[in-house]
């Protein structure tokens, strides 16, 4: 299975939904909270090109927002 990193923020409904979906599918992931680890913010915005949380990064893809179809595709 691909390595999965979830960049999240506090008080973010889509972040909570993404975490729940990952957990319910049994997908292991590393969570990096951008409010608590602001040093990752530049990587997410400049290198990955996203301005809104959550951001999910895998070995081959990255996206922003709650996207259950893409999360389910990680399992395949």
C-alpha positions in Angstrom: 0.0 0.0 0.0 1.2 3.5 -0.7 2.6 5.8 1.9 -0.1 8.3 2.9 0.5 11.7 4.5 -2.5 13.8 5.7 -1.9 17.5 6.2 -4.7 18.7 8.4 -5.7 21.8 10.5 -7.6 22.3 13.7 -11.4 22.9 13.4 -11.5 21.5 9.9 -14.6 19.5 9.1 -13.2 18.1 5.8 -10.1 17.1 7.7 -12.1 15.1 10.2 -14.2 13.5 7.4 -11.0 12.5 5.6 -9.5 11.0 8.8 -12.7 9.0 9.5 -12.7 7.7 5.9 -9.1 6.7 6.0 -9.6 5.0 9.4 -12.8 3.2 8.3 -11.0 1.7 5.3 -8.0 0.6 7.5 -5.6 2.9 5.6 -2.5 3.7 7.6 -1.4 7.3 7.4 0.9 9.9 9.0 -1.0 13.0 10.1 0.8 16.4 10.1 -1.3 19.1 11.7 -0.4 22.4 10.0 -1.5 24.5 12.9 0.8 22.7 15.2 3.6 22.2 12.6 3.7 25.4 10.6 7.1 24.5 9.1 5.2 22.2 6.7 2.9 25.0 5.4 5.4 26.2 2.8 5.8 22.7 1.4 2.1 22.2 1.1 1.4 25.6 -0.5 4.5 26.1 -2.7 5.7 22.6 -3.5 2.4 20.8 -3.7 0.4 23.9 -4.7 -2.6 23.6 -2.3 -4.1 26.4 -0.3 -6.8 24.5 1.7 -6.8 21.6 4.1 -7.0 18.7 4.1 -4.2 17.7 1.8 -3.6 14.0 1.2 -0.3 13.0 -0.4 0.6 9.5 -1.6 3.6 8.1 -3.5 1.9 9.0 -6.8 -0.8 11.6 -6.1 -1.8 14.6 -4.0 -5.1 16.4 -3.6 -6.9 18.8 -1.4 -10.3 18.4 0.2 -12.4 15.4 1.2 -12.4 13.1 -1.8 -13.7 9.6 -0.8 -13.2 8.2 -4.3 -9.5 9.0 -4.3 -9.2 7.7 -0.7 -10.9 4.4 -1.7 -8.5 4.1 -4.7 -5.5 4.0 -2.2 -6.7 0.5 -1.1 -6.5 -0.9 -4.6 
